[in-house]
Amino acid sequence: MPTGKRIDPLVSVNFYVDVGGKVTGMFKECSGLGSESDVVEHKVVTKGGVPTVMKVPGLMKWQNVVLKRGVTNDMEIWNWRKQVEEGKVVEARKDGSITMYDQTMKEVARWNFLSAWPVKVSGPSLNAGTNEIAVEELTISHEGMKRVK
């Protein structure tokens, strides 16, 4: 229903990541802001005797967050992943947020997530024949995400 007030969609270029104050900064790409539920099929017979399948939500799953950024001398992503490699998963778990900004750098959206830990870290593909920025990738698993703004 039109309200007469125009609301432009947000531009995805301005966002900031903070994971427990350890992994922070501007990233090139971010995906995985969402959840999904398994579908459980429940076979029943209606009052009129017609067999039917009801579909109800099952277990909820949170998508892994995937972040990409240009490689710098900052080692925090790699140090964080090393904690998991050494079996220190409890210490590695951090709460975090992904904040989106408009063109004036005013916060317009925020997703908070809980108990995140690095599932995977990938270094850049190196090619001397190109003129591209070297990009590293971080995949984060977590135990819940909520859009709070």
Chimera marker file (.cmm) of the C-alpha trace (Angstrom):
<marker_set name="trace">
<marker id="1" x="0.000" y="0.000" z="0.000" r="1" g="1" b="0" radius="0.5"/>
<marker id="2" x="1.640" y="3.255" z="-1.102" r="1" g="1" b="0" radius="0.5"/>
<marker id="3" x="2.306" y="5.733" z="1.703" r="1" g="1" b="0" radius="0.5"/>
<marker id="4" x="3.541" y="8.561" z="-0.474" r="1" g="1" b="0" radius="0.5"/>
<marker id="5" x="6.948" y="8.403" z="1.197" r="1" g="1" b="0" radius="0.5"/>
<marker id="6" x="9.746" y="7.104" z="-0.983" r="1" g="1" b="0" radius="0.5"/>
<marker id="7" x="12.263" y="4.728" z="0.621" r="1" g="1" b="0" radius="0.5"/>
<marker id="8" x="15.292" y="4.028" z="-1.527" r="1" g="1" b="0" radius="0.5"/>
<marker id="9" x="17.048" y="0.665" z="-1.159" r="1" g="1" b="0" radius="0.5"/>
<marker id="10" x="20.389" y="0.692" z="0.620" r="1" g="1" b="0" radius="0.5"/>
<marker id="11" x="23.638" y="0.600" z="-1.301" r="1" g="1" b="0" radius="0.5"/>
<marker id="12" x="25.722" y="-2.407" z="-0.233" r="1" g="1" b="0" radius="0.5"/>
<marker id="13" x="29.117" y="-0.758" z="-0.603" r="1" g="1" b="0" radius="0.5"/>
<marker id="14" x="29.478" y="0.695" z="2.927" r="1" g="1" b="0" radius="0.5"/>
<marker id="15" x="29.679" y="-1.907" z="5.676" r="1" g="1" b="0" radius="0.5"/>
<marker id="16" x="31.907" y="-2.598" z="8.655" r="1" g="1" b="0" radius="0.5"/>
<marker id="17" x="32.655" y="-5.865" z="10.446" r="1" g="1" b="0" radius="0.5"/>
<marker id="18" x="33.549" y="-6.277" z="14.121" r="1" g="1" b="0" radius="0.5"/>
<marker id="19" x="34.070" y="-9.728" z="15.629" r="1" g="1" b="0" radius="0.5"/>
<marker id="20" x="34.864" y="-9.394" z="19.302" r="1" g="1" b="0" radius="0.5"/>
<marker id="21" x="37.129" y="-6.423" z="18.644" r="1" g="1" b="0" radius="0.5"/>
<marker id="22" x="39.683" y="-8.812" z="17.102" r="1" g="1" b="0" radius="0.5"/>
<marker id="23" x="38.677" y="-9.011" z="13.440" r="1" g="1" b="0" radius="0.5"/>
<marker id="24" x="37.501" y="-5.564" z="12.404" r="1" g="1" b="0" radius="0.5"/>
<marker id="25" x="37.374" y="-3.386" z="9.354" r="1" g="1" b="0" radius="0.5"/>
<marker id="26" x="35.940" y="-2.757" z="5.976" r="1" g="1" b="0" radius="0.5"/>
<marker id="27" x="35.596" y="-5.807" z="3.761" r="1" g="1" b="0" radius="0.5"/>
<marker id="28" x="35.101" y="-6.130" z="0.018" r="1" g="1" b="0" radius="0.5"/>
<marker id="29" x="32.272" y="-8.678" z="0.203" r="1" g="1" b="0" radius="0.5"/>
<marker id="30" x="29.966" y="-10.163" z="2.802" r="1" g="1" b="0" radius="0.5"/>
<marker id="31" x="27.423" y="-12.949" z="2.319" r="1" g="1" b="0" radius="0.5"/>
<marker id="32" x="25.469" y="-15.356" z="4.514" r="1" g="1" b="0" radius="0.5"/>
<marker id="33" x="23.304" y="-12.939" z="6.499" r="1" g="1" b="0" radius="0.5"/>
<marker id="34" x="20.363" y="-15.251" z="7.074" r="1" g="1" b="0" radius="0.5"/>
<marker id="35" x="18.810" y="-18.418" z="8.353" r="1" g="1" b="0" radius="0.5"/>
<marker id="36" x="16.725" y="-21.286" z="7.069" r="1" g="1" b="0" radius="0.5"/>
<marker id="37" x="14.576" y="-24.042" z="8.504" r="1" g="1" b="0" radius="0.5"/>
<marker id="38" x="14.419" y="-27.691" z="7.537" r="1" g="1" b="0" radius="0.5"/>
<marker id="39" x="11.010" y="-28.712" z="6.230" r="1" g="1" b="0" radius="0.5"/>
<marker id="40" x="9.458" y="-31.650" z="8.063" r="1" g="1" b="0" radius="0.5"/>
<marker id="41" x="6.681" y="-33.474" z="6.236" r="1" g="1" b="0" radius="0.5"/>
<marker id="42" x="3.903" y="-34.808" z="8.464" r="1" g="1" b="0" radius="0.5"/>
<marker id="43" x="1.464" y="-37.226" z="6.814" r="1" g="1" b="0" radius="0.5"/>
<marker id="44" x="-2.087" y="-36.942" z="8.137" r="1" g="1" b="0" radius="0.5"/>
<marker id="45" x="-5.619" y="-37.814" z="7.164" r="1" g="1" b="0" radius="0.5"/>
<marker id="46" x="-8.142" y="-34.961" z="7.160" r="1" g="1" b="0" radius="0.5"/>
<marker id="47" x="-11.512" y="-35.103" z="8.886" r="1" g="1" b="0" radius="0.5"/>
<marker id="48" x="-12.996" y="-35.985" z="5.487" r="1" g="1" b="0" radius="0.5"/>
<marker id="49" x="-10.641" y="-38.962" z="5.093" r="1" g="1" b="0" radius="0.5"/>
<marker id="50" x="-8.304" y="-37.357" z="2.566" r="1" g="1" b="0" radius="0.5"/>
<marker id="51" x="-4.626" y="-38.195" z="3.042" r="1" g="1" b="0" radius="0.5"/>
<marker id="52" x="-2.466" y="-35.076" z="2.940" r="1" g="1" b="0" radius="0.5"/>
<marker id="53" x="1.005" y="-33.883" z="3.821" r="1" g="1" b="0" radius="0.5"/>
<marker id="54" x="1.475" y="-31.033" z="6.276" r="1" g="1" b="0" radius="0.5"/>
<marker id="55" x="4.746" y="-29.185" z="6.117" r="1" g="1" b="0" radius="0.5"/>
<marker id="56" x="6.077" y="-27.794" z="9.381" r="1" g="1" b="0" radius="0.5"/>
<marker id="57" x="9.332" y="-26.058" z="10.254" r="1" g="1" b="0" radius="0.5"/>
<marker id="58" x="12.062" y="-28.289" z="11.632" r="1" g="1" b="0" radius="0.5"/>
<marker id="59" x="15.532" y="-27.413" z="12.851" r="1" g="1" b="0" radius="0.5"/>
<marker id="60" x="16.712" y="-23.888" z="12.181" r="1" g="1" b="0" radius="0.5"/>
<marker id="61" x="20.133" y="-23.399" z="10.618" r="1" g="1" b="0" radius="0.5"/>
<marker id="62" x="22.151" y="-20.218" z="10.438" r="1" g="1" b="0" radius="0.5"/>
<marker id="63" x="24.118" y="-19.574" z="7.277" r="1" g="1" b="0" radius="0.5"/>
<marker id="64" x="27.869" y="-19.185" z="7.534" r="1" g="1" b="0" radius="0.5"/>
<marker id="65" x="29.062" y="-15.622" z="7.031" r="1" g="1" b="0" radius="0.5"/>
<marker id="66" x="31.657" y="-15.305" z="4.270" r="1" g="1" b="0" radius="0.5"/>
<marker id="67" x="33.866" y="-12.212" z="4.222" r="1" g="1" b="0" radius="0.5"/>
<marker id="68" x="36.408" y="-11.156" z="1.607" r="1" g="1" b="0" radius="0.5"/>
<marker id="69" x="38.964" y="-8.376" z="1.818" r="1" g="1" b="0" radius="0.5"/>
<marker id="70" x="42.225" y="-7.263" z="0.309" r="1" g="1" b="0" radius="0.5"/>
<marker id="71" x="45.285" y="-8.782" z="1.950" r="1" g="1" b="0" radius="0.5"/>
<marker id="72" x="47.147" y="-6.454" z="4.335" r="1" g="1" b="0" radius="0.5"/>
<marker id="73" x="49.777" y="-6.930" z="7.032" r="1" g="1" b="0" radius="0.5"/>
<marker id="74" x="46.969" y="-7.462" z="9.612" r="1" g="1" b="0" radius="0.5"/>
<marker id="75" x="47.283" y="-11.044" z="10.948" r="1" g="1" b="0" radius="0.5"/>
<marker id="76" x="44.170" y="-11.116" z="13.191" r="1" g="1" b="0" radius="0.5"/>
<marker id="77" x="42.141" y="-13.378" z="10.869" r="1" g="1" b="0" radius="0.5"/>
<marker id="78" x="44.966" y="-15.906" z="10.716" r="1" g="1" b="0" radius="0.5"/>
<marker id="79" x="45.654" y="-15.700" z="14.465" r="1" g="1" b="0" radius="0.5"/>
<marker id="80" x="41.945" y="-16.216" z="15.199" r="1" g="1" b="0" radius="0.5"/>
<marker id="81" x="41.832" y="-19.283" z="12.934" r="1" g="1" b="0" radius="0.5"/>
<marker id="82" x="44.986" y="-20.637" z="14.621" r="1" g="1" b="0" radius="0.5"/>
<marker id="83" x="43.082" y="-20.792" z="17.926" r="1" g="1" b="0" radius="0.5"/>
<marker id="84" x="40.629" y="-23.261" z="16.339" r="1" g="1" b="0" radius="0.5"/>
<marker id="85" x="43.458" y="-25.241" z="14.730" r="1" g="1" b="0" radius="0.5"/>
<marker id="86" x="45.023" y="-25.600" z="18.198" r="1" g="1" b="0" radius="0.5"/>
<marker id="87" x="41.733" y="-26.834" z="19.702" r="1" g="1" b="0" radius="0.5"/>
<marker id="88" x="41.021" y="-23.597" z="21.593" r="1" g="1" b="0" radius="0.5"/>
<marker id="89" x="37.482" y="-23.240" z="20.216" r="1" g="1" b="0" radius="0.5"/>
<marker id="90" x="35.999" y="-21.935" z="23.485" r="1" g="1" b="0" radius="0.5"/>
<marker id="91" x="38.521" y="-19.090" z="23.529" r="1" g="1" b="0" radius="0.5"/>
<marker id="92" x="37.989" y="-18.456" z="19.811" r="1" g="1" b="0" radius="0.5"/>
<marker id="93" x="34.227" y="-17.908" z="20.065" r="1" g="1" b="0" radius="0.5"/>
<marker id="94" x="33.346" y="-14.219" z="19.703" r="1" g="1" b="0" radius="0.5"/>
<marker id="95" x="30.159" y="-12.214" z="19.306" r="1" g="1" b="0" radius="0.5"/>
<marker id="96" x="30.146" y="-9.796" z="16.419" r="1" g="1" b="0" radius="0.5"/>
<marker id="97" x="28.237" y="-7.473" z="14.164" r="1" g="1" b="0" radius="0.5"/>
<marker id="98" x="28.019" y="-6.357" z="10.578" r="1" g="1" b="0" radius="0.5"/>
<marker id="99" x="26.952" y="-2.738" z="10.228" r="1" g="1" b="0" radius="0.5"/>
<marker id="100" x="25.767" y="-1.119" z="7.028" r="1" g="1" b="0" radius="0.5"/>
<marker id="101" x="25.994" y="2.631" z="6.368" r="1" g="1" b="0" radius="0.5"/>
<marker id="102" x="24.326" y="4.965" z="3.909" r="1" g="1" b="0" radius="0.5"/>
<marker id="103" x="26.189" y="7.396" z="1.648" r="1" g="1" b="0" radius="0.5"/>
<marker id="104" x="26.580" y="9.889" z="4.539" r="1" g="1" b="0" radius="0.5"/>
<marker id="105" x="28.111" y="7.128" z="6.735" r="1" g="1" b="0" radius="0.5"/>
<marker id="106" x="25.056" y="7.028" z="9.022" r="1" g="1" b="0" radius="0.5"/>
<marker id="107" x="24.300" y="3.544" z="10.398" r="1" g="1" b="0" radius="0.5"/>
<marker id="108" x="21.213" y="2.182" z="8.650" r="1" g="1" b="0" radius="0.5"/>
<marker id="109" x="21.303" y="-1.582" z="9.288" r="1" g="1" b="0" radius="0.5"/>
<marker id="110" x="22.997" y="-3.949" z="11.730" r="1" g="1" b="0" radius="0.5"/>
<marker id="111" x="23.178" y="-7.714" z="12.122" r="1" g="1" b="0" radius="0.5"/>
<marker id="112" x="24.501" y="-9.126" z="15.410" r="1" g="1" b="0" radius="0.5"/>
<marker id="113" x="25.692" y="-12.716" z="15.696" r="1" g="1" b="0" radius="0.5"/>
<marker id="114" x="26.687" y="-14.911" z="18.640" r="1" g="1" b="0" radius="0.5"/>
<marker id="115" x="29.527" y="-17.325" z="19.437" r="1" g="1" b="0" radius="0.5"/>
<marker id="116" x="31.244" y="-17.021" z="16.069" r="1" g="1" b="0" radius="0.5"/>
<marker id="117" x="34.381" y="-18.920" z="15.181" r="1" g="1" b="0" radius="0.5"/>
<marker id="118" x="36.416" y="-19.156" z="11.962" r="1" g="1" b="0" radius="0.5"/>
<marker id="119" x="35.569" y="-22.265" z="9.955" r="1" g="1" b="0" radius="0.5"/>
<marker id="120" x="37.904" y="-21.488" z="7.084" r="1" g="1" b="0" radius="0.5"/>
<marker id="121" x="40.523" y="-18.951" z="6.062" r="1" g="1" b="0" radius="0.5"/>
<marker id="122" x="41.806" y="-18.836" z="2.491" r="1" g="1" b="0" radius="0.5"/>
<marker id="123" x="44.722" y="-16.848" z="1.221" r="1" g="1" b="0" radius="0.5"/>
<marker id="124" x="44.767" y="-15.085" z="-2.136" r="1" g="1" b="0" radius="0.5"/>
<marker id="125" x="45.194" y="-16.545" z="-5.588" r="1" g="1" b="0" radius="0.5"/>
<marker id="126" x="48.444" y="-15.067" z="-6.833" r="1" g="1" b="0" radius="0.5"/>
<marker id="127" x="49.017" y="-14.267" z="-10.495" r="1" g="1" b="0" radius="0.5"/>
<marker id="128" x="51.872" y="-12.055" z="-11.694" r="1" g="1" b="0" radius="0.5"/>
<marker id="129" x="50.121" y="-11.594" z="-15.055" r="1" g="1" b="0" radius="0.5"/>
<marker id="130" x="47.219" y="-9.563" z="-13.609" r="1" g="1" b="0" radius="0.5"/>
<marker id="131" x="46.806" y="-6.202" z="-11.958" r="1" g="1" b="0" radius="0.5"/>
<marker id="132" x="44.311" y="-7.282" z="-9.274" r="1" g="1" b="0" radius="0.5"/>
<marker id="133" x="44.267" y="-6.855" z="-5.515" r="1" g="1" b="0" radius="0.5"/>
<marker id="134" x="45.129" y="-10.009" z="-3.556" r="1" g="1" b="0" radius="0.5"/>
<marker id="135" x="41.998" y="-11.104" z="-1.667" r="1" g="1" b="0" radius="0.5"/>
<marker id="136" x="41.703" y="-13.329" z="1.412" r="1" g="1" b="0" radius="0.5"/>
<marker id="137" x="38.484" y="-15.030" z="2.505" r="1" g="1" b="0" radius="0.5"/>
<marker id="138" x="37.126" y="-15.752" z="5.996" r="1" g="1" b="0" radius="0.5"/>
<marker id="139" x="34.191" y="-18.105" z="6.665" r="1" g="1" b="0" radius="0.5"/>
<marker id="140" x="32.554" y="-17.725" z="10.073" r="1" g="1" b="0" radius="0.5"/>
<marker id="141" x="30.129" y="-20.118" z="11.760" r="1" g="1" b="0" radius="0.5"/>
<marker id="142" x="27.915" y="-18.793" z="14.561" r="1" g="1" b="0" radius="0.5"/>
<marker id="143" x="25.023" y="-19.785" z="16.818" r="1" g="1" b="0" radius="0.5"/>
<marker id="144" x="22.463" y="-17.155" z="15.941" r="1" g="1" b="0" radius="0.5"/>
<marker id="145" x="21.996" y="-13.932" z="14.050" r="1" g="1" b="0" radius="0.5"/>
<marker id="146" x="19.512" y="-11.136" z="14.464" r="1" g="1" b="0" radius="0.5"/>
<marker id="147" x="18.938" y="-8.005" z="12.430" r="1" g="1" b="0" radius="0.5"/>
<marker id="148" x="18.625" y="-5.316" z="15.099" r="1" g="1" b="0" radius="0.5"/>
<marker id="149" x="18.396" y="-2.266" z="12.883" r="1" g="1" b="0" radius="0.5"/>
<link id1="1" id2="2" r="1" g="1" b="0" radius="0.2"/>
<link id1="2" id2="3" r="1" g="1" b="0" radius="0.2"/>
<link id1="3" id2="4" r="1" g="1" b="0" radius="0.2"/>
<link id1="4" id2="5" r="1" g="1" b="0" radius="0.2"/>
<link id1="5" id2="6" r="1" g="1" b="0" radius="0.2"/>
<link id1="6" id2="7" r="1" g="1" b="0" radius="0.2"/>
<link id1="7" id2="8" r="1" g="1" b="0" radius="0.2"/>
<link id1="8" id2="9" r="1" g="1" b="0" radius="0.2"/>
<link id1="9" id2="10" r="1" g="1" b="0" radius="0.2"/>
<link id1="10" id2="11" r="1" g="1" b="0" radius="0.2"/>
<link id1="11" id2="12" r="1" g="1" b="0" radius="0.2"/>
<link id1="12" id2="13" r="1" g="1" b="0" radius="0.2"/>
<link id1="13" id2="14" r="1" g="1" b="0" radius="0.2"/>
<link id1="14" id2="15" r="1" g="1" b="0" radius="0.2"/>
<link id1="15" id2="16" r="1" g="1" b="0" radius="0.2"/>
<link id1="16" id2="17" r="1" g="1" b="0" radius="0.2"/>
<link id1="17" id2="18" r="1" g="1" b="0" radius="0.2"/>
<link id1="18" id2="19" r="1" g="1" b="0" radius="0.2"/>
<link id1="19" id2="20" r="1" g="1" b="0" radius="0.2"/>
<link id1="20" id2="21" r="1" g="1" b="0" radius="0.2"/>
<link id1="21" id2="22" r="1" g="1" b="0" radius="0.2"/>
<link id1="22" id2="23" r="1" g="1" b="0" radius="0.2"/>
<link id1="23" id2="24" r="1" g="1" b="0" radius="0.2"/>
<link id1="24" id2="25" r="1" g="1" b="0" radius="0.2"/>
<link id1="25" id2="26" r="1" g="1" b="0" radius="0.2"/>
<link id1="26" id2="27" r="1" g="1" b="0" radius="0.2"/>
<link id1="27" id2="28" r="1" g="1" b="0" radius="0.2"/>
<link id1="28" id2="29" r="1" g="1" b="0" radius="0.2"/>
<link id1="29" id2="30" r="1" g="1" b="0" radius="0.2"/>
<link id1="30" id2="31" r="1" g="1" b="0" radius="0.2"/>
<link id1="31" id2="32" r="1" g="1" b="0" radius="0.2"/>
<link id1="32" id2="33" r="1" g="1" b="0" radius="0.2"/>
<link id1="33" id2="34" r="1" g="1" b="0" radius="0.2"/>
<link id1="34" id2="35" r="1" g="1" b="0" radius="0.2"/>
<link id1="35" id2="36" r="1" g="1" b="0" radius="0.2"/>
<link id1="36" id2="37" r="1" g="1" b="0" radius="0.2"/>
<link id1="37" id2="38" r="1" g="1" b="0" radius="0.2"/>
<link id1="38" id2="39" r="1" g="1" b="0" radius="0.2"/>
<link id1="39" id2="40" r="1" g="1" b="0" radius="0.2"/>
<link id1="40" id2="41" r="1" g="1" b="0" radius="0.2"/>
<link id1="41" id2="42" r="1" g="1" b="0" radius="0.2"/>
<link id1="42" id2="43" r="1" g="1" b="0" radius="0.2"/>
<link id1="43" id2="44" r="1" g="1" b="0" radius="0.2"/>
<link id1="44" id2="45" r="1" g="1" b="0" radius="0.2"/>
<link id1="45" id2="46" r="1" g="1" b="0" radius="0.2"/>
<link id1="46" id2="47" r="1" g="1" b="0" radius="0.2"/>
<link id1="47" id2="48" r="1" g="1" b="0" radius="0.2"/>
<link id1="48" id2="49" r="1" g="1" b="0" radius="0.2"/>
<link id1="49" id2="50" r="1" g="1" b="0" radius="0.2"/>
<link id1="50" id2="51" r="1" g="1" b="0" radius="0.2"/>
<link id1="51" id2="52" r="1" g="1" b="0" radius="0.2"/>
<link id1="52" id2="53" r="1" g="1" b="0" radius="0.2"/>
<link id1="53" id2="54" r="1" g="1" b="0" radius="0.2"/>
<link id1="54" id2="55" r="1" g="1" b="0" radius="0.2"/>
<link id1="55" id2="56" r="1" g="1" b="0" radius="0.2"/>
<link id1="56" id2="57" r="1" g="1" b="0" radius="0.2"/>
<link id1="57" id2="58" r="1" g="1" b="0" radius="0.2"/>
<link id1="58" id2="59" r="1" g="1" b="0" radius="0.2"/>
<link id1="59" id2="60" r="1" g="1" b="0" radius="0.2"/>
<link id1="60" id2="61" r="1" g="1" b="0" radius="0.2"/>
<link id1="61" id2="62" r="1" g="1" b="0" radius="0.2"/>
<link id1="62" id2="63" r="1" g="1" b="0" radius="0.2"/>
<link id1="63" id2="64" r="1" g="1" b="0" radius="0.2"/>
<link id1="64" id2="65" r="1" g="1" b="0" radius="0.2"/>
<link id1="65" id2="66" r="1" g="1" b="0" radius="0.2"/>
<link id1="66" id2="67" r="1" g="1" b="0" radius="0.2"/>
<link id1="67" id2="68" r="1" g="1" b="0" radius="0.2"/>
<link id1="68" id2="69" r="1" g="1" b="0" radius="0.2"/>
<link id1="69" id2="70" r="1" g="1" b="0" radius="0.2"/>
<link id1="70" id2="71" r="1" g="1" b="0" radius="0.2"/>
<link id1="71" id2="72" r="1" g="1" b="0" radius="0.2"/>
<link id1="72" id2="73" r="1" g="1" b="0" radius="0.2"/>
<link id1="73" id2="74" r="1" g="1" b="0" radius="0.2"/>
<link id1="74" id2="75" r="1" g="1" b="0" radius="0.2"/>
<link id1="75" id2="76" r="1" g="1" b="0" radius="0.2"/>
<link id1="76" id2="77" r="1" g="1" b="0" radius="0.2"/>
<link id1="77" id2="78" r="1" g="1" b="0" radius="0.2"/>
<link id1="78" id2="79" r="1" g="1" b="0" radius="0.2"/>
<link id1="79" id2="80" r="1" g="1" b="0" radius="0.2"/>
<link id1="80" id2="81" r="1" g="1" b="0" radius="0.2"/>
<link id1="81" id2="82" r="1" g="1" b="0" radius="0.2"/>
<link id1="82" id2="83" r="1" g="1" b="0" radius="0.2"/>
<link id1="83" id2="84" r="1" g="1" b="0" radius="0.2"/>
<link id1="84" id2="85" r="1" g="1" b="0" radius="0.2"/>
<link id1="85" id2="86" r="1" g="1" b="0" radius="0.2"/>
<link id1="86" id2="87" r="1" g="1" b="0" radius="0.2"/>
<link id1="87" id2="88" r="1" g="1" b="0" radius="0.2"/>
<link id1="88" id2="89" r="1" g="1" b="0" radius="0.2"/>
<link id1="89" id2="90" r="1" g="1" b="0" radius="0.2"/>
<link id1="90" id2="91" r="1" g="1" b="0" radius="0.2"/>
<link id1="91" id2="92" r="1" g="1" b="0" radius="0.2"/>
<link id1="92" id2="93" r="1" g="1" b="0" radius="0.2"/>
<link id1="93" id2="94" r="1" g="1" b="0" radius="0.2"/>
<link id1="94" id2="95" r="1" g="1" b="0" radius="0.2"/>
<link id1="95" id2="96" r="1" g="1" b="0" radius="0.2"/>
<link id1="96" id2="97" r="1" g="1" b="0" radius="0.2"/>
<link id1="97" id2="98" r="1" g="1" b="0" radius="0.2"/>
<link id1="98" id2="99" r="1" g="1" b="0" radius="0.2"/>
<link id1="99" id2="100" r="1" g="1" b="0" radius="0.2"/>
<link id1="100" id2="101" r="1" g="1" b="0" radius="0.2"/>
<link id1="101" id2="102" r="1" g="1" b="0" radius="0.2"/>
<link id1="102" id2="103" r="1" g="1" b="0" radius="0.2"/>
<link id1="103" id2="104" r="1" g="1" b="0" radius="0.2"/>
<link id1="104" id2="105" r="1" g="1" b="0" radius="0.2"/>
<link id1="105" id2="106" r="1" g="1" b="0" radius="0.2"/>
<link id1="106" id2="107" r="1" g="1" b="0" radius="0.2"/>
<link id1="107" id2="108" r="1" g="1" b="0" radius="0.2"/>
<link id1="108" id2="109" r="1" g="1" b="0" radius="0.2"/>
<link id1="109" id2="110" r="1" g="1" b="0" radius="0.2"/>
<link id1="110" id2="111" r="1" g="1" b="0" radius="0.2"/>
<link id1="111" id2="112" r="1" g="1" b="0" radius="0.2"/>
<link id1="112" id2="113" r="1" g="1" b="0" radius="0.2"/>
<link id1="113" id2="114" r="1" g="1" b="0" radius="0.2"/>
<link id1="114" id2="115" r="1" g="1" b="0" radius="0.2"/>
<link id1="115" id2="116" r="1" g="1" b="0" radius="0.2"/>
<link id1="116" id2="117" r="1" g="1" b="0" radius="0.2"/>
<link id1="117" id2="118" r="1" g="1" b="0" radius="0.2"/>
<link id1="118" id2="119" r="1" g="1" b="0" radius="0.2"/>
<link id1="119" id2="120" r="1" g="1" b="0" radius="0.2"/>
<link id1="120" id2="121" r="1" g="1" b="0" radius="0.2"/>
<link id1="121" id2="122" r="1" g="1" b="0" radius="0.2"/>
<link id1="122" id2="123" r="1" g="1" b="0" radius="0.2"/>
<link id1="123" id2="124" r="1" g="1" b="0" radius="0.2"/>
<link id1="124" id2="125" r="1" g="1" b="0" radius="0.2"/>
<link id1="125" id2="126" r="1" g="1" b="0" radius="0.2"/>
<link id1="126" id2="127" r="1" g="1" b="0" radius="0.2"/>
<link id1="127" id2="128" r="1" g="1" b="0" radius="0.2"/>
<link id1="128" id2="129" r="1" g="1" b="0" radius="0.2"/>
<link id1="129" id2="130" r="1" g="1" b="0" radius="0.2"/>
<link id1="130" id2="131" r="1" g="1" b="0" radius="0.2"/>
<link id1="131" id2="132" r="1" g="1" b="0" radius="0.2"/>
<link id1="132" id2="133" r="1" g="1" b="0" radius="0.2"/>
<link id1="133" id2="134" r="1" g="1" b="0" radius="0.2"/>
<link id1="134" id2="135" r="1" g="1" b="0" radius="0.2"/>
<link id1="135" id2="136" r="1" g="1" b="0" radius="0.2"/>
<link id1="136" id2="137" r="1" g="1" b="0" radius="0.2"/>
<link id1="137" id2="138" r="1" g="1" b="0" radius="0.2"/>
<link id1="138" id2="139" r="1" g="1" b="0" radius="0.2"/>
<link id1="139" id2="140" r="1" g="1" b="0" radius="0.2"/>
<link id1="140" id2="141" r="1" g="1" b="0" radius="0.2"/>
<link id1="141" id2="142" r="1" g="1" b="0" radius="0.2"/>
<link id1="142" id2="143" r="1" g="1" b="0" radius="0.2"/>
<link id1="143" id2="144" r="1" g="1" b="0" radius="0.2"/>
<link id1="144" id2="145" r="1" g="1" b="0" radius="0.2"/>
<link id1="145" id2="146" r="1" g="1" b="0" radius="0.2"/>
<link id1="146" id2="147" r="1" g="1" b="0" radius="0.2"/>
<link id1="147" id2="148" r="1" g="1" b="0" radius="0.2"/>
<link id1="148" id2="149" r="1" g="1" b="0" radius="0.2"/>
</marker_set>
